[in-house]
C-alpha cells in the first residue's frame, strides 16, 4: 500500500472503520439500510461523534443535523478546509456510498494526529444530513448552501407523515448552530464512482472535473375513484392508467437524449391502493439529468409537453412541480490540478471523470472552491446491497485527497 511520506494513511484502520460503520443498519445481503434520521442513522452519528471526540476534535451540529468535526489549525481564524459526505443510505444501500467520504476525512485527521502534523488552517469533516432523500426531499448540504427553504424543509413529511423537524428532534440531531455561516477555504468530497468507468479502464482513482445538471419533479395525477366491477371502461377516470402512460413517455424522453441524458420515475404512490377500486390519485417523482444546460432545457420542454398532452386528453388532471434543480457545473480548476499533482507525487495513476450522480459537493460548489475524488465500485453497482469496493482503492483515494487537503491546509 502506498503511503504519503508525511501523512501515512492507515489502510487497515480505514477498512475497519467501514466495516464497523456498515454494521449499523446491516442487511442480510451484506448491504445497509440506514435511512436519514432513523435509529440506525442516530447510531451512525453517535459512532462518528465518538471517534472524532476520542481523537480530540471539536464536534458540533447545526439546526438541520449536519454534523461537523473540526481539527483546529494554528490559526483557527482562517477559513477551514472542509471534506465529507453523508452517512445515510438507500433502503437497500451499500457500505460505501456516502460513508466513504466521511470516513476518508476522518482517516486524514487521524493520520495527521499520528504524524504529529499541525496545519495552518483547521480541517473540518462533515456528515451532511439526508443526502439520499429517501425520507425527506431536501438534503442538509442543499439547506446549508441556501439552495432550499428551511421552513419548507422542516414541514416536509416522510411517507408515514413524520415531519423533517420532528424526526431531527426525535433522534437528537437538531443542533444549536444556524445554517451556513461557516466560511471554507475549499471543500473536497471523496466518493465511490457509482458507475463502471474507473474499473473498466483500470484506474484506482478518478479526478472529477464536473457534474451533470439535475431537475427533480413531484407529479400528481388526479382522476375519480370508482368500483372496479361496475364502472365501464369508457367512463373511467383512472389516475393510474394516465400515470402509466406518462411513465412510458418519460422513459422515451430519456432514451431520446443519449448517451448521458436520463429520466427516471423512482417513486410512485397509488391512492386508495385497493384492489377493487379504480385509482383516484397517483403521485410520482421524476429525476431528470443531463451534462449540459441545453440538454436539460430540451428534456424539460419534452416533459412539459407530455404532461400537458395527458391533461388535454381530458380524463384526469395533472400537476407537475419542480422540487429542486441544479445546473451542470465545472469543479474548481485549481483544486482539480492540485489533486492531479498530489496523485503524480504518490505515483497513483488517475483519470478525468464526469459525475452523472448528484453529490453534496454539487450543492456546495458555488460557495467556495470545490472538487471531488472517485474510487471504483465493483461492476459500477451502487444503491444496492451488493455495492463493493476494495481496501486498496479506498486507501488510494484517501491518499490523493489527503495530498490536496494538506496542501490547502498549510496555506496561510
N, C-alpha and C positions, 0 to 999 in steps of 0.2 A: 504494500500500500504506500503510495507517495505521501510524503508529509512536507508541508512548508517548513523550511529550516527554522523560522522564527515563530511559527504558530503550528505546533504539531496537533493535527486533528486525530482524536481517538475514535477510529472507525468502529471498534468493538462497542465502546460506550454509546455511540450514535445508534448502532443497531439495537442494543439492549433497550435504549430509550423508546425506540419504535415498537419493540415487542411488548414492553410494559404498557405503553400508551394504548396499543392495539388490543389489550385485554379489556379495556373499558368500552363496553358495548359490543364485545366479540360475538360473532355469529357462528353457527355450527359449520359453515362452509369456509371459515377462515377469514371472513371479512369483518366489517364493523358497522353497527347501526348506532350512531351517536349523533342523533339529530339535535339541532340547536335548542338550548335551554331546557333540555331534559335532564333527568337524574344522571344519565351517563355523561352528558356534557358537563354537568356540575362536577362530576368525579374527575374528568379530564382537566378542567380548570384548576381543581384543587391539587392535582398531581403536579401540573406545571408550576403552580404557585409554590408548592413545597420544594421542588427542585431549585427554583430561582432564589427563594429566600435562603435556602441552605447554602447557596453559593455566595450570598451576600448582596444580592441585587435588590433594588427598590421595586416593589410590586404595587401597582395602582390599577383601578378600574374606573372607566367613565360611565356615563348615565345610560349607555346602551350595551354595556357589558364588554366593551373592548378591553382587553387585559394587557397591561404594559409591564415589562420587566426591564429595568434600566441599570446598566453598569456604568457608574459615574466615571467621567474622564477628569483630567487635570483641570480643565476649565468647563465646569458644568453650565456656564452661561452661554457657551457656543451652541448653536443648533446641533442636535444629536444626529448620528447616523442610525437609520431605522431599518430593520428587517423583520420578516414574519409572514404569517399566512393565517390559516384557520384550523380549529380543532373539530368543528362539526363535520358530519358526513351525510351522505345519502342514506336512505333506509337500508339499501343493500350496497354499502360502500366498502372501500378498502382501507388499509392501514396507512397509506402514504399520501393520498390526495389531501393537501392542506397541512396535515400533521408534519410532513417532511419540512415544510418551510418554517414552522415554529421550532421544531427540534433542531434544524440546521442552525438557526440563530442561537439557540441555547447552547449547542455544542461549540460555537465560535466563542461565546462568552466564557464557557468552561475552559476552553483551550487557552484563552487569554489569562485566566487565573492560573492555570497550570504553568504557563511560561513566565508568569510574573510581569506581564507587559501592561504598562499604564498608557492608555491612549490620551490624546489631547482632548478629543471630543467624547462625550458619553455615547454609548451604543445602546439602543433600545430594541428589544424583541417584543413583537405584538402578536397576540392571538385575536384576530378580528372576529366579531360575532356574526353568526348566521350567514356565512358566505354561500352556503349551498342553497339557501332559500326553500328548503323543503317544507318548513312550517310557516314561515313568515316571508313577506315579499322583499323587505329591504335589508341589506347587509349593513353590518357595523361600519365597514370601510366606506360605503356609499354615504352613510349618515355623517361620518367623521369628515368626509371631503365636501360636505354640503350639497351632495347630489340628490338628497331625498329630504322630505319634511319630517321633523321629529315627531310632531303631534300625530301626523298621519301614520307614522310607523308605530307609535305607541298604541294606537287604536286598531291597528291591523290584527286580524284574528287568524288562528290556525284552523285546519279543517274541523276541529272539535269545538271551536268557538272561544278558545282561550286567547286573550289579548296579549300582544307582544310585551307590553309593560308589565302585566301581571305575571307573565312567565319569567321575566327578568327578576322580579321581586321574589317569586316562589323559590328560586334556586340561589338567591343571594347575589345575583350578578349585576344588579343595578347599583353602580358605584357613584361616588360623590363628584367625580370630575365632570366638567362640562364637555360638550363635544368640541373637537378640534383644539385650537389654541395650544398646539404642541409643534412648534416650528422644527422642521427637519432639514438638515444639510442635504440629505439624499435618502432614497428609500430603495431597498432591494427585496426581491422575493425569489425564493427557490421553490421549485415545484416539479412534480413528475410531469412528463410531457402530455400524457393522456392521449397519445397518438402513436403511430408506428414508425415515424421517420427516423429518429435517432437510432433505434435498434436496427432498422433496415439498413441504414448507411454506416453502422459500426462506430458510432460516437458515444462516449460516456457522458458528454456534456454538450448542451446547446445554448448558445447565447441568443436570447430572444430580442429581435430587432423591433418588433411592434406587435400589435394585436388588432383583431377584427373589430368591426363595428357590430353592435347588437341592439335589437329592439325587442322588448317583451310586451305582449298584449294580454289583457283579460277580455274574453268574449262571452257574452250572454245571448243565448238563443231562446226566445220565449214563444211558446205555442199555447195549446189548450189541452189540458188533461182530459181523458175520456176512457170509457170502458173498452178494453181490448177486444171484447167479443161483439159488442153491439154497434160500434161506430163504423160505418162504411169507410173503406179505404179512401174513396174520392173526397170525403168530407173531413178527413183528419187534418189537424194542425200539429203534426208530430215534430216536436223540437229535436228529437234525437236523429230522425231521418235528415232534417235540414243540417244539423251539426255534422253528420256523417258526410254529406256532400261537400261541406266546407273543408273537412279534414282532407278529403281526397284532392280538392282544389289546392289546398296549401302544400300538400306533398308535391303536386305538379309544379308549383311555383319554385320550390327548392330544386327540383330536377331541371327546370328551365334555366338555371343560373350556375352551371358547372364551371370549374370543379369545386370552388370553395363557397359558393352560396348554399346555405342550408336553411330549412324551415321545418320546425318541429312542433307538434302538439304533444306535450308531455304529461299534461294533467287534464282529466275530463270528469265531470260530475253530472249525474243524471238525476232529475227530480220528477216524481217522488221515488223513483227507483223501486217500483213494484212490478212484478212480472205480469200482472194482468191489468196494468194501467198504461195508457198511451202517455209517453213523457211530455210534460208540460213545460219543462225548462231544462236547459243544459248550459253549463258553464265550462269553458276550457281555456287553456293557455296557448299562446303562440310564442315561440322563440325563433327569431329571425337573425341570421348572421351573414356578414359578407366582409371581405377585407377592404373594400373601397366604399366611399360615400356614395358614388354614383350607383353602385350595385345595391346598396341599402335603399336608396330612394326609389329605384326601379322596382324592387321587390315590395316595398311599402305600397306603391301605386297598384301593383297587382293584387295585393291583399285587400286594399280598399275596393277595388272593382269586384272581387269575389264576394265580399261581404254585402256590397250594395246589390249585386245580382241576386243573391239569395233573398234579400229583403224585398226586392222588386217582384220576386216570384209570387209573393202575396200570401203565403201560407203562415209565415211566422214573422216576428220582429227580431232584428239582430242589432246588438250594440257592441261596439269594439272600442276599447280604451287602451291607450299606450300607458303601460305601467312605469317603464323607465327606458331610457335609450342611451347608448354610448357611441360616440363617433369612433371610427378607426383611428388608431394612434401609432405614433412612432416613438419608441423609447429614447431616452437621452443619449445622444451620440458619444458624449464624453464618458459616461458610465459604461456604455457598451464597449468602448475602446479600452477602458480600464480593466474590465473583465477579461477581454481578449489578451491584454498584456499579462495579466496575472496567470492565465491559463498557459501562455507560452513559457513563462518563467518556471512553471511547475511541470513543463513537458506533458501537458494534458491536451490532446487534440480536441478542438471544438469546431462546431459548425454553426452558421447563422440559421435561425429558425423563426418562423412566424407563428404566433399563437392564435388558434381559432377558438380556444376556450376563454371564458371570462375568468378574471382573477382580481383579487383585492387591489393589486398594483394598478390595474386599469382604471379603477375609480380614483386612485390617489395621484396619478401621474401629472395632473395639472397643477398640483400644489407644490411640488418640488421635483428635482431631477430623479428619475425612476428607471430601474432596469430589472430584468429577470434572468434567471438561470433555469434551464430544464435539464432533467436527467431522464433516461429511458424508463418505461414500464413495459413489462413483457407483453408482446403482441399488441401493444397500444391499448390494452384493456384498462379502463377506469370506470368509476361509478358502477362498480361491480365487485362482488366479494372475491373474485379471482385476481383482482389487481395485485401486481407483484413487481418488486424491484430488487436489485442486488445490493449487498452491503458495499461493494467496491464502487458502484456507480453513485450511490448516495454519498459516500465519502468524497469522491472526486468532485461532485457538485459543491459540497461544502468547502472544499479547499479553494476552488475557483472563487466562490462567493466570499470567503474569508480574505482572500488577497485584495479584493476591491474594497471591502468594508474597512480593512485595516489601513489601506492607503488613504481613504477619505477620513477616517477617524484620527489619523496622525496629523492632518492639516490644521493649522492654526487659523 
